[in-house]
Structure formats: C-alpha cells, structure tokens
Amino acid sequence: MSLLAALAPSRPRSPAISIGTERGNIPAFVKTIVLLVISNVWMTFAWYGHLKFKEVPVWKVILASWLIAGLEYCFQVPANRLGHNEGWTASQLKITQEAITLAVFCIFATIYLGEKITWNYYVAFALILLAVCFAVWK
C-alpha cells in the first residue's frame, strides 16, 4: 500500500460533496494538503515576514499581517471543509496542518530570514511527522 493510500481517509464520501477521484482528477485528500500548504505559506509571511522590516512601525506591521492573514483564510477554510467532508477528523486536519506549518517555516526561515536549521529542529520535525502518521494511520 502506498503512503498516499494509507493516509487517505477511509470514511465513505457523500455523493453531494465528492470531489474527484475519477480518472484524471486529483484526489480530494491531495487537494486538502495542497490548500493547507498554500495557506501556511501565507500565514508564515503574515506572522514572520515583518521580521526583516524592523524599522516599520508595529501598527503598520499588524495591519499588513491581518491583510495577509485574510487571504490565508481563503485557502485554510476550504482545505478544512474539503478534508473534513472527505473523512478527515478535525484532529487529523489540525495535526497535519501543524506538520505542514513546520515544514513551511523551516524553508521560510532558511530562505527568507537566512537562519540556519540545526539538528535538533530536524529531530523535532521528524517527531511531529511521526505524530501525523499516528493520527491518520488506519
């Protein structure tokens, strides 16, 4: 069994909300993960992007962060709705989202902020990925 098949929810889908596992369509759980990744990229910039602009007044940073976060919800809410409709529990969605958040943040911190990711961060990330596997494993 492939990893993607193992992570796919097993609860039957409602015909009214079934979004494509037919030939040529992307499975809904993959769409959920992609939307969560996009959402987390936006939110990471909202929370940490201002760290490169220490001279900008805090009120402007807060306003910019809220505007970015508003766009983030355009991806997060559909990801959670789609995932939940396809059989993911809210806990599975949250644990998966946290793992994605850390992956996105590691890339962001390295590329955008120029920070080095040390061995202990990799170990922590591996443990969180293990938590995702435990949460969604059938």
C-alpha angles and dihedrals in degrees: 000000000000122000091246091052091048092051095047112105115253100209111110115257124241111244090225092061103029109132112193134304087145118115112299096013127109113245113254094239089058090050088050092054093045091051090048091052092050090046092051094049089056094045093047089056090047093052102035110014092090092063089087090055104058092154093063113097114255094240090059091048091051091050093048091046092052091050091051091045090053089059090046091061089059086070103030097054095049090045092055093043093049094044094048092047089052094054106274115135118230088249092054090050092050096047091047091047091053092052090049090048091056093047091049091045093051091053091044094048091049100043104028102030097029093230123152119239108220130206094264090058090053091051091049090049092050090052091051091050087052088053090054090052091051091048097052102029114117 
